[in-house]
Amino acid sequence: MRSLVNTLSMTILLAIPVIVTAAGGGRFKVTSADFKNGGTLPMAQVFNSFGCSGGNQSPALQWSGAPAGTKSFAVTIYDPDAPTGSGWWHWIVFNIPATVTSLSVNAGAANSPALPPAAIEGRSDFGVSHYGGPCPPVGDRPHHYQVTVYALKLDKLPLDSGASGAMVGYYLHFNTIAKARLVGRYGRPK
């Protein structure tokens, strides 16, 4: 019964993207040309190792409606369903200038020139400071990949590319004005 309640709760949450009303009546939201909220992530975004054979490209992201006072943005992609006890950080980018409102497809490639010069990629749970796509265990139900854009009250977080998802998350917790979320799904059948 508890499993059914959790499944229904997650289904309801996926149906409603996280959109925050910003100062002045705007709505802070994030979208992607690569997938719809609650939809399946395409193979272009899937990891290319651990038995997966995707393109390992970070998705194109666009956001709008950031609240007044936003001084920078951060973007994370996180899988709360990973069988680790603590989820899995797939991508962490912070110190994105407030003037930037999108990231192109594959901006998360190693040493990508597509990231804004001031942006820093933190260390994912793959142990690298760039994007690593979905690759859940074979037979698991589809995992939920939470793409979150954070509007921050600081120009820069005092961290470098060695910062873990948990460390970046700690700073985000205390410096977020608003956040917008988009969820993609991906699973590997038996």
Buried (B, 14 or more C-beta within 10 A) or exposed (E): EEEEEEEEEBEEBBEEBBBBEBBEEBEBBBBBEBBEBBBEBBBBBBBBEEEBEBBBBBBBBBBBBBBEEBBBBBBBBBBEBBEEEEBBBBBBBBBBBBEBBBBBBBBBBEEBEBBBEEBBBBBBBBEEBBBBBBBBEEEBEBBBBBBBBBBBEBEEBEBEEEBBBEBBBBBBEEBBBBBBBBBBBBBBEE
